[in-house]
């Protein structure tokens, strides 16, 4: 099993990790101006409000950028494909792409979230979606 370095949870992002443990991708939303933000933050960058709640993302989005990551200190038999996903809701997040060789990855491909249990933590990861490229 892949070694995972656990994140440090705090008040601002505990909801995110609780959501992933339940198979949900939760995004922080300002209750004053409705701006969505990820990564979570204590204050809205748009209106400076400290008030927020969450919405559940569809978990679907588009690859905006990607790399093949290789860590010399943690060799792996399979390359790790790190992607920047623009979620359909408009926020972006960095994650891994599963189940596709690097030859099949391109910007503009549709992806969908999957939740991978690493024992100590469940992480949101992505796979290529069945509906293909961005429309």
SVG drawing of the C-alpha trace seen along z (x, -y; Angstrom):
<svg xmlns="http://www.w3.org/2000/svg" viewBox="-25 -42 41 44">
<polyline fill="none" stroke="black" stroke-width="0.4" points="0.0,0.0 1.2,-3.5 2.6,-5.5 0.5,-8.5 1.6,-11.5 -1.4,-12.5 -2.6,-16.1 -2.9,-18.3 -6.6,-18.9 -7.8,-22.2 -11.1,-24.1 -11.0,-25.4 -10.7,-22.1 -12.0,-19.4 -15.3,-19.4 -13.4,-18.5 -11.7,-15.4 -14.9,-14.3 -16.7,-14.5 -14.0,-12.4 -14.3,-9.8 -18.0,-9.6 -17.3,-9.6 -18.3,-13.2 -16.4,-16.0 -17.3,-19.1 -16.5,-22.7 -16.5,-25.7 -19.0,-28.4 -19.2,-32.0 -22.7,-32.5 -22.5,-36.2 -21.6,-36.3 -21.9,-32.6 -18.3,-32.4 -16.9,-28.9 -13.3,-28.4 -10.7,-25.6 -8.5,-25.2 -10.6,-26.2 -9.8,-29.4 -11.2,-31.3 -12.2,-34.4 -13.7,-35.0 -11.3,-36.6 -14.1,-38.3 -16.1,-39.9 -14.0,-39.4 -16.8,-37.5 -15.9,-34.9 -19.3,-33.1 -19.4,-30.0 -21.1,-26.6 -20.4,-23.8 -21.9,-22.4 -21.4,-18.9 -19.6,-18.9 -20.7,-16.6 -17.1,-15.3 -17.0,-15.9 -14.7,-18.2 -12.0,-18.8 -8.3,-18.3 -6.7,-21.7 -3.0,-20.6 -1.1,-17.5 2.3,-16.0 3.8,-12.6 5.3,-12.7 8.3,-10.6 9.6,-10.5 13.2,-9.1 12.7,-8.5 9.5,-6.6 9.9,-4.5 6.8,-3.1 6.1,-0.6 3.5,-2.8 3.8,-6.5 1.8,-8.9 -0.3,-11.2 -1.0,-14.5 -3.8,-16.5 -5.2,-20.0 -9.0,-19.5 -11.5,-22.3 -14.6,-21.1 -18.0,-21.7 -18.8,-24.0 -15.8,-26.2 -13.2,-25.6 -10.0,-23.8 -8.1,-21.2 -4.9,-19.1 -5.2,-15.3 -4.1,-12.0 -5.5,-10.3 -6.1,-6.6 -6.6,-3.9 -5.1,-5.6 -1.6,-5.5 0.0,-8.8 -0.3,-8.3 -4.1,-8.7 -4.0,-11.9 -4.7,-15.3 -5.9,-18.7 -9.7,-19.0 -10.6,-15.4 -13.5,-15.0 -12.9,-13.3 -14.9,-12.1 -14.0,-11.7 -13.4,-8.4 -12.5,-7.9 -9.5,-5.8 -9.1,-4.4 -5.4,-4.3 -6.3,-2.9 -5.6,-6.0 -7.3,-8.4 -9.7,-8.5 -8.4,-10.7 -10.4,-12.1 -8.8,-10.9 -10.0,-11.0 -10.6,-8.7 -11.4,-9.5 -15.2,-10.0 -17.2,-8.1 -18.4,-11.3 -14.9,-12.1 -13.8,-15.6 -15.0,-19.0 -18.0,-20.3"/>
</svg>
